[in-house]
Amino acid sequence: MKHLFIQFKRYALYEREISHKTTKAILRSIERLYESLLEENIKNYNTDSIREYLLTQKEKRLWTGKTFRNERQYLKTFFSWCVREGYFKDNPVDKIEKPRLPKRLPRFITKDQSLTILAHAEYYNWRYRFERCRNVAIIATFLMTGLRLNELINLRVSDVDFVSKEVFVKEGKGRKERIVPMHPRLQSILTNYNLDRQHLSKQSHWFFHSARSAQRMTPKTIQTICAKVSRESGIKFTPHMLRHTMARLSLDSGLGIYQVKELLGHSSITSTEIYSSVSKEGLKHSFFSKQLF
């Protein structure tokens, strides 16, 4: 098994180019399975033993349905590679059922609330002028582009084109690239921030970087910024809620669902369709415009 760990790790990172984060999660799941069964011969792993492991872990660790599905998928990825290498004829994880998850609507804030948090970000008592410009720019970028947290963190200076008014997302989910147009209001905010960072002569290739160094910002730092503005404004939000908000407001304004799909970088329209459920303004407009009676 330990020999297979090394082989699979190379396959995942260098052939499939699975992200380091996901590869580590898969390897942790395989290691837990091995520690539970203590079986060295891969061919002695079967559907029953893997199912028993997953169910035991769910009871022991109080896994949610989503966690169970994730762990199952990690093991499925590993055993799919085992099938590819000839250790199995069929993937033993395929016969293990996935728990059904409740369909939750994405959480978002309203347009007025969005303007309120931008105002509070502007007038919050930040330590430095640079922090003020940067933090307002971060929240505005979430709201007006729908970028994911990791996508925003990985933005480089060269990815923000003020001439063509576009933001080039290279580090998208699943390593998909996309171009997001820059809203006129966002262009103004980002221009002010960019002038401020140039004034400080920070030699960083990261567009959003630390106030004290040229280092890329961490997810924890950005989440802390959002938490401070959230407490100050009294409006509860997270970076991902701002992404949901952008999608909802875009549909409300009349943007087509396929256009929103491209903006968000979804691989399937199914992922975007959920926002139609929360786009009340678009629904009202369509409903009231029809002469039903």
N, C-alpha and C positions, 0 to 999 in steps of 0.2 A: 504493500500500500504506500509506504513512504517513497518508494521509487516512482510510483504512479503520480504522487503529488507533484514531484519535480517535473515529470514529463507533461502533466496537464498544465502546470503553471506556465511553462514555455509555450505550449500550444495556445493558451488563453491570451497571453500577453503579446506574443510575436506573430502568431498565425491569424487568430481571430481578432487581435487588437482590442480585446475587452479591456475596459478601463482598469487601472490599478485598484481602485476602490471596490469595484464589483468582483474582480479576481480574488482579492483578499477575503471578501464575504463568502465566496464559493469555497475557498480553501478552508476557512473557519468551519463552515458547515460540514465539509467532508471530514475534517479532523474530529469534530464532535461525534459524527456517525461512527468513525473508527474507534474512538475512546469508549463509546457506548457498547459496541458489538465486540471489540477486541478480536477482530477476524482479519488475519493477514492476507488471505487468499481472496482476491476481488471476485472470483467466480462463485464464492459462497454467499455473496450478498444477493438478496432476492426481494421481490415485492413485499412479502410478508414481514421480513426483518426490517426493511426500510420504513414500512408503514407503522410498525410497532415503535420504532425509534421516534418517528415524527409525532405520533399520538402521545407517547410518554413525555416528550419534551414540551408538548403543548400543555399537558397537565402540570408538569413540574415547574415550567417557567412562565405559566399563565400567558402563553402566546395568544395574540389576537388572531382573527381569521386572516388578516393581511400578512402578519408575520409568518404564519403557517404556509401561506401561498408562496411567500418569498423564499423560505427555506426549501420548500418542495422544488421550486424552480431552480435554485442553486444546485441541488442534487441532480435534478433532471439534466442540467447542462453538463455536469461531470459525467453522468452515466451515458449521455449521448456521445460524448467523446470515447467512452469505453466501448460502445457499440462500434464506433468508427474504427477503433483499434483492433476489433475482433474478439474482445473479451466476452461480449454478449451478442445474442442474435437480436433481441429486442430490449428496449429501455425498460428496466424494472419499475421505474417511477411513473411510467405512463398510466398504469392501472390504479394509481392512488388518486382518489378524487380530491378536487380542490374545493374548499369551503366557499359557499356563496357569500359575497360581501354585500352589506346594505348599500343601496345607491344613495349617496349623500350629495347634495347640491354643493357646488363650490361656494365658499364664503367670500364675501366682497364688501366693500364700503361704497357709499353713494358718491355722486359727483361733488355735492356740497361738502361731504366729509373729506374728500380728496383735497379740495381747496383749503380746507381747515388745517389738515396736517401739514400741507406745504407752508402755510402761514406760520404755524407753530415751529416748524423746522427752521424757518428764517429768523424767528425772534427768540429761539432758545438760547440760553446762556452758554454757548460753546466756549471752549478755552481759547481758541485762536480764530482769526478771521478766515484762514484757509479751511479750517474745519467746517465753518458755517457754509461757505460756498460749496465745498465738497459734499457735505451731508444733504443739503438741499438738492444738489445735482443727482445724488444717488436715489433719493426718494422719487424725484421727478422722472428719472430714467426708468425705474420700476413701473411707475404709473403710466408713462407715455410710450413705452416700447413693449412692455410685457415680458421683459427678459427674466430668466430664472436667476437665482442667486449666484450660482457658479458661472453662468454666462456673463453676468455683470463683473464679477471678480476677475475673470480672465480677459476682459477687454483691454486691448493695447491702444496706445496713442494712435497708431496707424489704422485702427479699426473704426475710428470716429472721423468721418469725412464731412467737414463743414462746407465744402464746396458743392458736393453732390447731395448734401443733406441726408446722409445715410449712415446707419450703424451696421457694421459688418460683424456678424456673430460667427466666430470660427469654432468655438468650443461648445457647440450646442449638444443637447441630449442625443446620445447615439452617434456623436461626432458628426452630426449633420450641420452644414453651414447654411446661413440665410442672411438676407439683407433686410433691415427694418428701416423704413423711412423716418426721418427726424421731424417730429411735429414742430411747427414754428415757435411755440412757446418753449419747448424743450431746447431748441436750437439756441435761444436767447440765454437760457439758464446754463447750458453746457459751455457756451462761448464765454460767459462771465467766469465760470469755474476754470476753464482752460487758460484764460488770461492771468488768473490768480496763481495757478500752478506754475506758469511760465515766469511770473514775476519773482517767485521764490527760487527759480533756477534749479528745480528738482530734476535731476537727470534720471528719470524713470521711464521705462517703456510701457509701464502699466498706466492706464488712463486714470483709474482710481487707486491711489496709494496712500500709505501712512503719512500722517502729518509730520512725523519726526524723521522719516527715512524714505527711501525710494522703493521700499518693499511693497509687494502686493498686499492688499487688505485681506483679512481672514473672514470666513463666514460669521464667526462669533462676534467680531467687531461690528460688522454691518447689522447683525441681529440686535446688538446692544444699542446701536444708534436708533433703530426703529423702535425699540422698547422705550427709550427715553422720550422720543417724540410722542409715542402712544400714551405714556403716562401724562405728559404735559398737556396733550390735547384732549384726553379723556376718551379717545377713539381707539379701540383695540384693533390692531392690524399687525400683520407680519409681511415680510417681503413677498411671499407667495400669494397672500391675499391681494396685494397690489397688482400682481399679474392677473389674477382672476378679475379684478376690478377693471383693468384695461380691456379685457376681452368682453366683459358685460357692457361697458360703456360704448365700445366700438359697435357692437350689435345694435344697441339702442339708437346710435346715431345713424344707422342705416347701412353700415358696412356689411357686405355679404359674408356668409359663413365660410366660404372658401378663401376669401381674403383674410379673414381672421385666422383661419388655419395656417396660412402662410406666415402671418405675422408672429404667431406663437411657436411656430416650428413643430407642429404636430405631424406625426407620420401618417395618422389616419383621421379622417373627418369625424369618426365616431368620438374621438377625444374632444373635438370642438363642439359637437352637437349638444353637449350637456349645458353649455352656456345659453343655448336657446331657451332652456327651461327657466332661466332666471332673468332673461331679457324682457322685463315686463313692459317697458315703454314701446318696444317694437311690436309686442303682442297687442297692446292696447291700440296702437295706431292702425295696425292691420284689421283689428276687430271692429273698431269704430268707423273705419272707412267703408265697411261692407254694409249694404242695406239688407239686413236680414229680415226686417219686418216692414 
